[in-house]
Amino acid sequence: MKKHRLQKVLKIVLIVIAACVVLGFVVEGLWNSLMPHIFGWHAITYWQALGIFLLSKILFGGPRPGGRMGWRRGMRERWAAMTPEQREAFKQAIGQRCGPAHAEAES
C-alpha cells in the first residue's frame, strides 16, 4: 500500500514539475513575441517568465480547493435544501437578472 502511495506522489510531483517547465516556456514565448512589439519592452529569460507566472498566480489566484466542481457541489446542496417555493423564487430572480433562458436551465 505504501509503495502505491509513493508512486502516486512521485507521479504528481513529476507532473507538477513538467507543468511548471512547460508553462515557463509558454509565458516566455508569449511575452517575447508580444510585449517587445506592442509596448517596446525587453525580452525576458525563462527564469523571469517563471517568476512572472508565479507572481500572477499569487496576485490573481490559483487553483482553489474544490475549484469549479466545489462551487457546483455547493449549489446542488443548496438547491436540494430549498423548498419548492424557494426554488421558484430563485428561478424568478435568475430570470430577472439573466433572462428567462437561464432560469429554465436551472431546473
SEVOZA-897148 format. One record per residue (C-alpha): residue number from 1; x, y, z. Coordinates in Angstrom, 1 decimal, m for minus. Each point is the difference from the previous one (the first is absolute). Layout:
BEGIN
SITE    k       x       y       z
SITE  NUM       X       Y       Z
...
This chain:
BEGIN
SITE    k       x       y       z
SITE    1     0.0     0.0     0.0
SITE    2     2.8     2.4     0.9
SITE    3     1.8    m0.8    m3.3
SITE    4    m3.1     0.9    m2.0
SITE    5    m0.4     3.3     1.9
SITE    6     3.6     0.9    m0.5
SITE    7    m0.4    m0.7    m3.8
SITE    8    m3.1     2.2    m0.1
SITE    9     1.8     2.9     1.9
SITE   10     3.0    m0.3    m2.4
SITE   11    m2.3     0.2    m3.0
SITE   12    m1.6     3.1     1.3
SITE   13     3.3     1.6     0.8
SITE   14     1.3    m0.8    m3.5
SITE   15    m3.2     1.4    m1.6
SITE   16     0.3     3.2     2.0
SITE   17     3.6     0.4    m1.0
SITE   18    m0.7    m0.7    m3.7
SITE   19    m2.9     2.5     0.1
SITE   20     2.2     2.7     1.6
SITE   21     2.6    m0.6    m2.7
SITE   22    m2.5     0.2    m2.8
SITE   23    m1.8     3.0     1.4
SITE   24     3.3     1.8     0.4
SITE   25     0.7    m0.4    m3.7
SITE   26    m3.5     0.9    m1.0
SITE   27     0.1     3.3     2.1
SITE   28     3.5     0.8    m1.3
SITE   29    m1.0    m0.7    m3.7
SITE   30    m3.2     2.1     0.4
SITE   31     1.8     2.9     1.7
SITE   32     2.9     0.0    m2.5
SITE   33    m2.3    m0.1    m3.0
SITE   34    m2.5     2.6     1.2
SITE   35     1.4     2.5     2.6
SITE   36     3.0     1.3    m1.9
SITE   37    m2.1     0.6    m3.1
SITE   38    m3.0     1.5     1.7
SITE   39     1.5     2.0     2.8
SITE   40     3.7     0.1    m0.9
SITE   41     1.0    m1.9     3.1
SITE   42     3.1    m2.3     0.2
SITE   43    m0.1    m3.7    m0.6
SITE   44     0.2    m2.2     3.2
SITE   45     1.8    m3.2     0.9
SITE   46    m1.6    m3.3     1.0
SITE   47     0.5     0.7     3.7
SITE   48    m1.5     3.4    m0.2
SITE   49    m3.0    m1.5    m1.8
SITE   50    m0.4    m2.6     2.8
SITE   51     0.1     2.8     2.5
SITE   52    m2.7     2.0    m1.8
SITE   53    m2.1    m3.1    m0.1
SITE   54     0.4    m0.6     3.7
SITE   55    m0.7     3.6     0.8
SITE   56    m3.2    m0.1    m2.1
SITE   57    m1.1    m3.1     1.8
SITE   58     0.5     1.7     3.4
SITE   59    m1.7     3.3    m1.1
SITE   60    m2.8    m1.4    m2.0
SITE   61    m0.6    m3.3     1.7
SITE   62     0.7    m3.5    m0.9
SITE   63    m1.8    m3.3     0.4
SITE   64    m2.3     0.1     3.0
SITE   65    m1.0    m3.0     2.1
SITE   66    m3.1    m1.5    m1.7
SITE   67     0.4     2.4    m3.0
SITE   68    m2.9     0.3    m2.3
SITE   69    m1.4    m3.4     0.9
SITE   70    m0.1     1.1     3.7
SITE   71    m2.2     3.0    m1.1
SITE   72    m2.3    m2.3    m1.9
SITE   73    m0.2    m2.5     2.9
SITE   74    m0.8     2.8     2.4
SITE   75    m2.7     1.3    m2.3
SITE   76    m1.5    m3.4    m0.4
SITE   77    m0.1    m0.4     3.8
SITE   78    m1.8     3.4     0.4
SITE   79    m2.4    m0.9    m2.8
SITE   80    m0.9    m3.3     1.7
SITE   81    m0.6     1.7     3.3
SITE   82    m2.4     2.6    m1.5
SITE   83    m3.7    m0.4     0.2
SITE   84    m2.0     0.1    m3.3
SITE   85    m1.0     3.6     0.8
SITE   86     3.6     1.0     0.6
SITE   87     1.0    m1.7    m3.3
SITE   88    m2.7     1.9    m1.9
SITE   89     1.1     3.3     1.6
SITE   90     3.6    m0.8    m0.9
SITE   91    m1.0    m0.7    m3.6
SITE   92    m1.8     3.3    m0.2
SITE   93     2.9     1.9     1.4
SITE   94     2.4    m1.6    m2.5
SITE   95    m2.5     0.6    m2.8
SITE   96    m0.2     3.7     0.9
SITE   97     3.8     0.3     0.2
SITE   98     1.1    m2.2    m2.9
SITE   99    m3.1    m0.5    m2.1
SITE  100    m2.5    m2.8    m0.2
SITE  101     2.3    m2.5    m1.8
SITE  102     2.3    m0.1     3.0
SITE  103    m2.9    m0.5     2.4
SITE  104    m1.2    m3.0    m1.9
SITE  105     3.5    m1.5    m0.1
SITE  106     0.1    m0.1     3.8
SITE  107    m2.8    m2.6     0.1
